[in-house]
Amino acid sequence: MGRRRKKYKKVIRKVRRIPSVFQCPNCGSRSLTIEFNKGFDEEGRKIAVIRCGTCGLRAEMHVPEIYETVDVYGKFIDRFTEGTIEITFVKKVEEEVPEFTGEI
């Protein structure tokens, strides 16, 4: 008579996804987002807008059409450390809330 067949546990591997939020090189917080504008420039390249939600860092880059957010982040870090990219700092504009006077 034979033994019962041994059950093997299936190894579940976690699928790694491309990150959507990156670390800001200016302030160090993890709040840097990269968005692509709908249009293309004269050379047929995509326009990537890089923004930090904490310090207000903002930059635009013209990248090839095949670039993903990770590729743009790598190029941005290279240019930021070299000092060859034009960066602006945008302050958050708070909306003015009208005061309630009590009258209807």
N, CA, C and O atoms as a GROMACS GRO file, in nm:
protein
  416
    1MET      N    1   0.083  -0.117   0.000
    1MET     CA    2   0.000   0.000   0.000
    1MET      C    3   0.089   0.125   0.000
    1MET      O    4   0.193   0.130   0.066
    2GLY      N    5   0.045   0.221  -0.073
    2GLY     CA    6   0.126   0.342  -0.086
    2GLY      C    7   0.084   0.451   0.011
    2GLY      O    8  -0.021   0.445   0.076
    3ARG      N    9   0.168   0.548   0.019
    3ARG     CA   10   0.138   0.661   0.105
    3ARG      C   11   0.047   0.759   0.034
    3ARG      O   12   0.026   0.753  -0.087
    4ARG      N   13  -0.005   0.847   0.112
    4ARG     CA   14  -0.087   0.953   0.058
    4ARG      C   15   0.005   1.056  -0.009
    4ARG      O   16   0.114   1.084   0.042
    5ARG      N   17  -0.038   1.113  -0.120
    5ARG     CA   18   0.044   1.210  -0.192
    5ARG      C   19   0.056   1.339  -0.112
    5ARG      O   20  -0.042   1.389  -0.057
    6LYS      N   21   0.178   1.392  -0.105
    6LYS     CA   22   0.205   1.513  -0.028
    6LYS      C   23   0.158   1.635  -0.106
    6LYS      O   24   0.185   1.647  -0.226
    7LYS      N   25   0.088   1.727  -0.039
    7LYS     CA   26   0.042   1.850  -0.103
    7LYS      C   27   0.151   1.955  -0.092
    7LYS      O   28   0.210   1.974   0.015
    8TYR      N   29   0.177   2.022  -0.201
    8TYR     CA   30   0.275   2.130  -0.202
    8TYR      C   31   0.202   2.262  -0.200
    8TYR      O   32   0.102   2.281  -0.270
    9LYS      N   33   0.253   2.356  -0.120
    9LYS     CA   34   0.195   2.489  -0.118
    9LYS      C   35   0.243   2.566  -0.240
    9LYS      O   36   0.362   2.563  -0.274
   10LYS      N   37   0.152   2.632  -0.304
   10LYS     CA   38   0.187   2.711  -0.420
   10LYS      C   39   0.251   2.842  -0.373
   10LYS      O   40   0.195   2.912  -0.289
   11VAL      N   41   0.368   2.873  -0.425
   11VAL     CA   42   0.438   2.994  -0.387
   11VAL      C   43   0.375   3.111  -0.461
   11VAL      O   44   0.373   3.114  -0.584
   12ILE      N   45   0.324   3.206  -0.385
   12ILE     CA   46   0.260   3.323  -0.444
   12ILE      C   47   0.363   3.435  -0.448
   12ILE      O   48   0.414   3.478  -0.344
   13ARG      N   49   0.391   3.481  -0.566
   13ARG     CA   50   0.487   3.590  -0.583
   13ARG      C   51   0.412   3.721  -0.599
   13ARG      O   52   0.314   3.729  -0.674
   14LYS      N   53   0.458   3.821  -0.529
   14LYS     CA   54   0.396   3.952  -0.536
   14LYS      C   55   0.435   4.019  -0.667
   14LYS      O   56   0.553   4.026  -0.701
   15VAL      N   57   0.337   4.067  -0.740
   15VAL     CA   58   0.362   4.134  -0.867
   15VAL      C   59   0.405   4.278  -0.838
   15VAL      O   60   0.333   4.353  -0.772
   16ARG      N   61   0.522   4.314  -0.886
   16ARG     CA   62   0.572   4.449  -0.864
   16ARG      C   63   0.516   4.542  -0.970
   16ARG      O   64   0.521   4.514  -1.090
   17ARG      N   65   0.462   4.654  -0.924
   17ARG     CA   66   0.405   4.753  -1.014
   17ARG      C   67   0.497   4.874  -1.023
   17ARG      O   68   0.578   4.900  -0.934
   18ILE      N   69   0.484   4.947  -1.132
   18ILE     CA   70   0.561   5.069  -1.150
   18ILE      C   71   0.505   5.174  -1.054
   18ILE      O   72   0.384   5.195  -1.050
   19PRO      N   73   0.591   5.240  -0.975
   19PRO     CA   74   0.540   5.338  -0.879
   19PRO      C   75   0.482   5.460  -0.949
   19PRO      O   76   0.521   5.494  -1.060
   20SER      N   77   0.387   5.526  -0.880
   20SER     CA   78   0.327   5.646  -0.937
   20SER      C   79   0.367   5.771  -0.859
   20SER      O   80   0.351   5.883  -0.908
   21VAL      N   81   0.420   5.753  -0.738
   21VAL     CA   82   0.465   5.864  -0.656
   21VAL      C   83   0.612   5.840  -0.622
   21VAL      O   84   0.650   5.730  -0.582
   22PHE      N   85   0.693   5.944  -0.638
   22PHE     CA   86   0.837   5.930  -0.621
   22PHE      C   87   0.888   6.024  -0.512
   22PHE      O   88   0.814   6.107  -0.461
   23GLN      N   89   1.015   6.009  -0.476
   23GLN     CA   90   1.078   6.093  -0.375
   23GLN      C   91   1.130   6.221  -0.439
   23GLN      O   92   1.198   6.217  -0.542
   24CYS      N   93   1.098   6.334  -0.378
   24CYS     CA   94   1.140   6.464  -0.429
   24CYS      C   95   1.288   6.486  -0.394
   24CYS      O   96   1.327   6.467  -0.279
   25PRO      N   97   1.371   6.526  -0.492
   25PRO     CA   98   1.513   6.550  -0.462
   25PRO      C   99   1.536   6.680  -0.386
   25PRO      O  100   1.643   6.699  -0.328
   26ASN      N  101   1.438   6.769  -0.384
   26ASN     CA  102   1.453   6.897  -0.317
   26ASN      C  103   1.421   6.888  -0.167
   26ASN      O  104   1.501   6.929  -0.084
   27CYS      N  105   1.304   6.833  -0.133
   27CYS     CA  106   1.262   6.829   0.007
   27CYS      C  107   1.273   6.690   0.069
   27CYS      O  108   1.268   6.677   0.191
   28GLY      N  109   1.288   6.585  -0.012
   28GLY     CA  110   1.304   6.450   0.040
   28GLY      C  111   1.176   6.376   0.071
   28GLY      O  112   1.181   6.259   0.108
   29SER      N  113   1.061   6.441   0.056
   29SER     CA  114   0.935   6.373   0.086
   29SER      C  115   0.890   6.290  -0.034
   29SER      O  116   0.932   6.316  -0.147
   30ARG      N  117   0.807   6.194  -0.009
   30ARG     CA  118   0.758   6.106  -0.115
   30ARG      C  119   0.626   6.162  -0.170
   30ARG      O  120   0.519   6.107  -0.144
   31SER      N  121   0.637   6.270  -0.244
   31SER     CA  122   0.517   6.335  -0.295
   31SER      C  123   0.537   6.393  -0.436
   31SER      O  124   0.467   6.486  -0.474
   32LEU      N  125   0.629   6.338  -0.511
   32LEU     CA  126   0.658   6.386  -0.647
   32LEU      C  127   0.574   6.306  -0.746
   32LEU      O  128   0.586   6.184  -0.753
   33THR      N  129   0.489   6.375  -0.822
   33THR     CA  130   0.406   6.308  -0.922
   33THR      C  131   0.447   6.353  -1.061
   33THR      O  132   0.495   6.465  -1.080
   34ILE      N  133   0.428   6.264  -1.157
   34ILE     CA  134   0.462   6.293  -1.296
   34ILE      C  135   0.338   6.268  -1.380
   34ILE      O  136   0.280   6.160  -1.376
   35GLU      N  137   0.299   6.370  -1.457
   35GLU     CA  138   0.182   6.359  -1.545
   35GLU      C  139   0.225   6.395  -1.686
   35GLU      O  140   0.318   6.474  -1.707
   36PHE      N  141   0.158   6.335  -1.782
   36PHE     CA  142   0.184   6.366  -1.923
   36PHE      C  143   0.071   6.451  -1.977
   36PHE      O  144  -0.046   6.418  -1.959
   37ASN      N  145   0.107   6.561  -2.045
   37ASN     CA  146   0.006   6.643  -2.112
   37ASN      C  147  -0.044   6.570  -2.235
   37ASN      O  148   0.025   6.485  -2.291
   38LYS      N  149  -0.165   6.603  -2.277
   38LYS     CA  150  -0.227   6.535  -2.391
   38LYS      C  151  -0.154   6.561  -2.522
   38LYS      O  152  -0.144   6.472  -2.606
   39GLY      N  153  -0.103   6.682  -2.539
   39GLY     CA  154  -0.043   6.719  -2.667
   39GLY      C  155   0.103   6.681  -2.679
   39GLY      O  156   0.166   6.634  -2.585
   40PHE      N  157   0.155   6.705  -2.798
   40PHE     CA  158   0.295   6.681  -2.828
   40PHE      C  159   0.357   6.814  -2.870
   40PHE      O  160   0.286   6.904  -2.913
   41ASP      N  161   0.491   6.826  -2.858
   41ASP     CA  162   0.557   6.947  -2.905
   41ASP      C  163   0.585   6.937  -3.054
   41ASP      O  164   0.538   6.844  -3.120
   42GLU      N  165   0.662   7.031  -3.108
   42GLU     CA  166   0.687   7.037  -3.253
   42GLU      C  167   0.761   6.914  -3.304
   42GLU      O  168   0.742   6.874  -3.419
   43GLU      N  169   0.844   6.855  -3.220
   43GLU     CA  170   0.925   6.740  -3.262
   43GLU      C  171   0.854   6.607  -3.240
   43GLU      O  172   0.913   6.502  -3.265
   44GLY      N  173   0.730   6.610  -3.195
   44GLY     CA  174   0.656   6.487  -3.171
   44GLY      C  175   0.688   6.420  -3.039
   44GLY      O  176   0.670   6.300  -3.024
   45ARG      N  177   0.736   6.498  -2.943
   45ARG     CA  178   0.771   6.443  -2.812
   45ARG      C  179   0.662   6.476  -2.710
   45ARG      O  180   0.593   6.578  -2.723
   46LYS      N  181   0.647   6.390  -2.609
   46LYS     CA  182   0.550   6.413  -2.503
   46LYS      C  183   0.602   6.519  -2.407
   46LYS      O  184   0.723   6.538  -2.392
   47ILE      N  185   0.508   6.588  -2.343
   47ILE     CA  186   0.543   6.688  -2.243
   47ILE      C  187   0.509   6.630  -2.106
   47ILE      O  188   0.392   6.602  -2.078
   48ALA      N  189   0.611   6.613  -2.022
   48ALA     CA  190   0.592   6.559  -1.888
   48ALA      C  191   0.598   6.673  -1.788
   48ALA      O  192   0.689   6.756  -1.792
   49VAL      N  193   0.500   6.678  -1.697
   49VAL     CA  194   0.495   6.779  -1.593
   49VAL      C  195   0.527   6.711  -1.460
   49VAL      O  196   0.460   6.615  -1.421
   50ILE      N  197   0.629   6.760  -1.392
   50ILE     CA  198   0.675   6.702  -1.266
   50ILE      C  199   0.640   6.799  -1.155
   50ILE      O  200   0.676   6.917  -1.161
   51ARG      N  201   0.568   6.750  -1.051
   51ARG     CA  202   0.524   6.835  -0.942
   51ARG      C  203   0.547   6.768  -0.807
   51ARG      O  204   0.531   6.647  -0.793
   52CYS      N  205   0.585   6.849  -0.710
   52CYS     CA  206   0.596   6.802  -0.572
   52CYS      C  207   0.482   6.865  -0.493
   52CYS      O  208   0.464   6.987  -0.497
   53GLY      N  209   0.407   6.784  -0.423
   53GLY     CA  210   0.294   6.834  -0.345
   53GLY      C  211   0.335   6.902  -0.216
   53GLY      O  212   0.256   6.976  -0.158
   54THR      N  213   0.456   6.879  -0.169
   54THR     CA  214   0.500   6.935  -0.041
   54THR      C  215   0.570   7.069  -0.059
   54THR      O  216   0.528   7.169   0.001
   55CYS      N  217   0.675   7.073  -0.138
   55CYS     CA  218   0.755   7.196  -0.150
   55CYS      C  219   0.714   7.284  -0.268
   55CYS      O  220   0.762   7.396  -0.279
   56GLY      N  221   0.627   7.236  -0.357
   56GLY     CA  222   0.581   7.316  -0.469
   56GLY      C  223   0.673   7.316  -0.589
   56GLY      O  224   0.656   7.398  -0.680
   57LEU      N  225   0.770   7.226  -0.594
   57LEU     CA  226   0.861   7.215  -0.708
   57LEU      C  227   0.781   7.179  -0.833
   57LEU      O  228   0.693   7.094  -0.828
   58ARG      N  229   0.814   7.245  -0.944
   58ARG     CA  230   0.745   7.217  -1.070
   58ARG      C  231   0.845   7.228  -1.183
   58ARG      O  232   0.925   7.320  -1.188
   59ALA      N  233   0.839   7.130  -1.276
   59ALA     CA  234   0.927   7.131  -1.391
   59ALA      C  235   0.856   7.064  -1.508
   59ALA      O  236   0.768   6.981  -1.489
   60GLU      N  237   0.896   7.102  -1.629
   60GLU     CA  238   0.844   7.040  -1.750
   60GLU      C  239   0.960   6.984  -1.830
   60GLU      O  240   1.067   7.045  -1.839
   61MET      N  241   0.937   6.866  -1.889
   61MET     CA  242   1.039   6.803  -1.972
   61MET      C  243   0.975   6.753  -2.100
   61MET      O  244   0.860   6.708  -2.100
   62HIS      N  245   1.049   6.760  -2.209
   62HIS     CA  246   1.006   6.703  -2.336
   62HIS      C  247   1.078   6.570  -2.351
   62HIS      O  248   1.201   6.564  -2.358
   63VAL      N  249   0.999   6.462  -2.356
   63VAL     CA  250   1.056   6.327  -2.357
   63VAL      C  251   1.002   6.249  -2.477
   63VAL      O  252   0.897   6.284  -2.530
   64PRO      N  253   1.073   6.144  -2.521
   64PRO     CA  254   1.023   6.062  -2.630
   64PRO      C  255   0.889   5.996  -2.595
   64PRO      O  256   0.855   5.981  -2.478
   65GLU      N  257   0.817   5.958  -2.697
   65GLU     CA  258   0.682   5.904  -2.680
   65GLU      C  259   0.680   5.773  -2.602
   65GLU      O  260   0.580   5.744  -2.536
   66ILE      N  261   0.786   5.695  -2.607
   66ILE     CA  262   0.787   5.564  -2.542
   66ILE      C  263   0.820   5.571  -2.393
   66ILE      O  264   0.813   5.469  -2.325
   67TYR      N  265   0.855   5.687  -2.340
   67TYR     CA  266   0.893   5.701  -2.200
   67TYR      C  267   0.773   5.680  -2.107
   67TYR      O  268   0.662   5.725  -2.136
   68GLU      N  269   0.798   5.612  -1.996
   68GLU     CA  270   0.700   5.596  -1.889
   68GLU      C  271   0.740   5.690  -1.775
   68GLU      O  272   0.840   5.760  -1.784
   69THR      N  273   0.661   5.689  -1.667
   69THR     CA  274   0.688   5.780  -1.555
   69THR      C  275   0.823   5.751  -1.489
   69THR      O  276   0.891   5.844  -1.446
   70VAL      N  277   0.861   5.625  -1.481
   70VAL     CA  278   0.989   5.588  -1.419
   70VAL      C  279   1.106   5.643  -1.500
   70VAL      O  280   1.204   5.690  -1.443
   71ASP      N  281   1.096   5.637  -1.632
   71ASP     CA  282   1.202   5.688  -1.719
   71ASP      C  283   1.216   5.840  -1.704
   71ASP      O  284   1.327   5.893  -1.699
   72VAL      N  285   1.101   5.908  -1.696
   72VAL     CA  286   1.103   6.054  -1.680
   72VAL      C  287   1.164   6.090  -1.545
   72VAL      O  288   1.241   6.186  -1.536
   73TYR      N  289   1.131   6.014  -1.440
   73TYR     CA  290   1.188   6.041  -1.307
   73TYR      C  291   1.340   6.026  -1.310
   73TYR      O  292   1.411   6.107  -1.251
   74GLY      N  293   1.390   5.924  -1.376
   74GLY     CA  294   1.534   5.904  -1.386
   74GLY      C  295   1.603   6.019  -1.456
   74GLY      O  296   1.707   6.068  -1.410
   75LYS      N  297   1.546   6.064  -1.568
   75LYS     CA  298   1.602   6.178  -1.642
   75LYS      C  299   1.595   6.306  -1.557
   75LYS      O  300   1.688   6.387  -1.557
   76PHE      N  301   1.483   6.322  -1.486
   76PHE     CA  302   1.466   6.441  -1.402
   76PHE      C  303   1.571   6.446  -1.291
   76PHE      O  304   1.630   6.551  -1.266
   77ILE      N  305   1.596   6.333  -1.226
   77ILE     CA  306   1.696   6.327  -1.119
   77ILE      C  307   1.835   6.360  -1.175
   77ILE      O  308   1.911   6.433  -1.112
   78ASP      N  309   1.867   6.306  -1.292
   78ASP     CA  310   1.997   6.334  -1.355
   78ASP      C  311   2.013   6.483  -1.382
   78ASP      O  312   2.116   6.542  -1.351
   79ARG      N  313   1.911   6.543  -1.441
   79ARG     CA  314   1.919   6.685  -1.476
   79ARG      C  315   1.913   6.774  -1.352
   79ARG      O  316   1.974   6.881  -1.350
   80PHE      N  317   1.841   6.731  -1.249
   80PHE     CA  318   1.832   6.809  -1.126
   80PHE      C  319   1.968   6.815  -1.056
   80PHE      O  320   2.009   6.921  -1.010
   81THR      N  321   2.037   6.702  -1.049
   81THR     CA  322   2.168   6.700  -0.984
   81THR      C  323   2.273   6.775  -1.065
   81THR      O  324   2.365   6.834  -1.007
   82GLU      N  325   2.260   6.774  -1.198
   82GLU     CA  326   2.352   6.850  -1.283
   82GLU      C  327   2.321   6.999  -1.281
   82GLU      O  328   2.410   7.081  -1.302
   83GLY      N  329   2.195   7.034  -1.254
   83GLY     CA  330   2.153   7.173  -1.254
   83GLY      C  331   2.118   7.225  -1.391
   83GLY      O  332   2.122   7.345  -1.414
   84THR      N  333   2.083   7.135  -1.485
   84THR     CA  334   2.053   7.176  -1.622
   84THR      C  335   1.904   7.187  -1.652
   84THR      O  336   1.867   7.211  -1.766
   85ILE      N  337   1.819   7.168  -1.552
   85ILE     CA  338   1.675   7.175  -1.577
   85ILE      C  339   1.619   7.301  -1.511
   85ILE      O  340   1.664   7.342  -1.404
   86GLU      N  341   1.520   7.361  -1.577
   86GLU     CA  342   1.459   7.483  -1.526
   86GLU      C  343   1.347   7.444  -1.430
   86GLU      O  344   1.252   7.376  -1.468
   87ILE      N  345   1.360   7.489  -1.305
   87ILE     CA  346   1.265   7.453  -1.200
   87ILE      C  347   1.197   7.579  -1.149
   87ILE      O  348   1.261   7.683  -1.133
   88THR      N  349   1.066   7.568  -1.123
   88THR     CA  350   0.993   7.676  -1.060
   88THR      C  351   0.929   7.622  -0.933
   88THR      O  352   0.903   7.502  -0.921
   89PHE      N  353   0.904   7.711  -0.839
   89PHE     CA  354   0.836   7.673  -0.715
   89PHE      C  355   0.702   7.744  -0.712
   89PHE      O  356   0.696   7.867  -0.715
   90VAL      N  357   0.596   7.666  -0.706
   90VAL     CA  358   0.460   7.719  -0.710
   90VAL      C  359   0.402   7.708  -0.570
   90VAL      O  360   0.399   7.601  -0.511
   91LYS      N  361   0.356   7.822  -0.518
   91LYS     CA  362   0.291   7.820  -0.388
   91LYS      C  363   0.145   7.781  -0.407
   91LYS      O  364   0.083   7.814  -0.508
   92LYS      N  365   0.093   7.709  -0.310
   92LYS     CA  366  -0.046   7.669  -0.316
   92LYS      C  367  -0.134   7.790  -0.289
   92LYS      O  368  -0.112   7.864  -0.193
   93VAL      N  369  -0.234   7.809  -0.374
   93VAL     CA  370  -0.327   7.920  -0.357
   93VAL      C  371  -0.448   7.866  -0.281
   93VAL      O  372  -0.517   7.776  -0.328
   94GLU      N  373  -0.471   7.923  -0.165
   94GLU     CA  374  -0.586   7.880  -0.086
   94GLU      C  375  -0.710   7.951  -0.135
   94GLU      O  376  -0.708   8.071  -0.164
   95GLU      N  377  -0.818   7.876  -0.144
   95GLU     CA  378  -0.944   7.935  -0.188
   95GLU      C  379  -1.003   8.017  -0.075
   95GLU      O  380  -1.000   7.978   0.042
   96GLU      N  381  -1.058   8.131  -0.112
   96GLU     CA  382  -1.122   8.215  -0.012
   96GLU      C  383  -1.263   8.164   0.009
   96GLU      O  384  -1.340   8.146  -0.086
   97VAL      N  385  -1.296   8.141   0.134
   97VAL     CA  386  -1.429   8.092   0.169
   97VAL      C  387  -1.509   8.211   0.218
   97VAL      O  388  -1.468   8.279   0.312
   98PRO      N  389  -1.625   8.237   0.154
   98PRO     CA  390  -1.705   8.351   0.200
   98PRO      C  391  -1.758   8.326   0.341
   98PRO      O  392  -1.800   8.215   0.374
   99GLU      N  393  -1.755   8.431   0.422
   99GLU     CA  394  -1.803   8.417   0.558
   99GLU      C  395  -1.955   8.417   0.560
   99GLU      O  396  -2.020   8.483   0.480
  100PHE      N  397  -2.010   8.341   0.653
  100PHE     CA  398  -2.154   8.332   0.666
  100PHE      C  399  -2.201   8.450   0.751
  100PHE      O  400  -2.156   8.468   0.864
  101THR      N  401  -2.293   8.530   0.695
  101THR     CA  402  -2.340   8.648   0.767
  101THR      C  403  -2.466   8.620   0.847
  101THR      O  404  -2.504   8.701   0.932
  102GLY      N  405  -2.530   8.509   0.823
  102GLY     CA  406  -2.650   8.476   0.899
  102GLY      C  407  -2.778   8.515   0.826
  102GLY      O  408  -2.887   8.479   0.871
  103GLU      N  409  -2.768   8.587   0.717
  103GLU     CA  410  -2.886   8.628   0.641
  103GLU      C  411  -2.904   8.536   0.522
  103GLU      O  412  -2.808   8.485   0.464
  104ILE      N  413  -3.030   8.515   0.488
  104ILE     CA  414  -3.060   8.429   0.374
  104ILE      C  415  -3.116   8.510   0.261
  104ILE      O  416  -3.148   8.455   0.155
   0.00000   0.00000   0.00000
